[in-house]
């Protein structure tokens, strides 16, 4: 594997482009605004754009500690799914009475996202190719069949693929079966989406300051004061979209932990290599295990291969040094060539990692603070590319529209169970990771996982 990884740049493939926008100037001095949004990822960008669409006269200021798309919004796999509940099974498990309404909201959200891209002329290499989940172990085949039946009962246009049919679409000796959904997911270039939303927000009159981390929030008169290294912002309302990064509210820390996810991207496939794999449908792929891979073709016919390892560092640690993990890259490379042995000799050009926010129910959670003047949407657990638009809408409703129907949803009103404090947090997450890996190998859920199921707790990325 050393040869395949020898020339891989420790950089995010999506961001490695000459058309990245120049950063907006950092905030200096004191200013005031109607709505302050903290975080320049998808949630913050969608919130800024939606806030101006609701009230063009409202002053909206967006601040980002680094640059737009620096975090998960610029380095994810580009899978934009309709689900706002981290998939149907998770939605049924945690929000069973409301699942059909949540499915409808998810479909509406994805359609609205695509309409917004057209309206704002945002080009992000979108491909409506759908998503296929594959079984790679014998015990996963009946589980995948159950998943298909569940999705079909809820109106999803899913199709079963046996081993031969699956390999006719994408050829891997590890594929034993598949379920394809042509409508539940689109693929896109995540950094270009973030940059397109940035441009649309600026065009709408949003004030943007990059390289402007907020170091503190305090009540101030009838509003809130945000402190930055070189200035202050007084705001009537604040929307927090910090996701995996250290939260500005103590309460969020109880519910959200940062989990590191890692990705490789290959050099472009030759015509012969591409023919050996097939993949004419260009669909997104994910395997069915707890520790799963997600993989897809890029617009220039590279293969993006990520996932599997989900690494939590003691004390909710987040640091640039953790974005590179050689042992995980070596593991991902071995697993890649086990999946596609016909591609041996292919080299990886990019390797990267970063923190994803996860909560115990695996889907976005909401809350308010400071007498309702601060709202937040966090905890997407890796499926936030599409759900972040929905999350931004709900968070704005928490600030603007207390009569909104969305605010009556149990998903919005209820919080997930919190993670325990350290050192129990680290110990529990490590035990869960090992138990999930054992279930992947054996197909059996042990007593620890069954206990977590009863408590409504979980760990994922």
Secondary structure, 3 states (H helix, E strand, C coil): CHHHHCCCECCCHHHCCCCCCCCCCCCCEEEEEEEEEECCCHHHHHHHHHHHHHCCCCCEEEECCCCCCCCHHHHCCCEEECCCCCCHHHHHHHHHHHHHHHHHHHHHHHHHHHHHHHHCCCCCCCECCCEEEEECCHHHHHHHHHHHHHHHHCCCCEEEEEHHHHHHHECCCCCCEEEEECCCEEECCHHHHHHHHHHHHHHCCCEEECCCCEEEEEEECCEEEEEECCEEEEEEEEEECCCCCCCCCHHHHHHCEEEEEEEEEECCCCHHHHHHHECCCCCEEEECCCCCEEEEECCCCCEEEEECCCECCHHHCCCHHHHCCHHHHHHHHHHHHHHCHHHCCCCEEEEEEEEEEECCCCCCEEEEECCCCEEEEECECCCHHHHHHHHHHHHHHHHHCCCCHHHHCHHHHCCCCCCCCCCHHHHHHHHHHHHHHHHHHHCCCCHHHHHHHHHCCCCCC
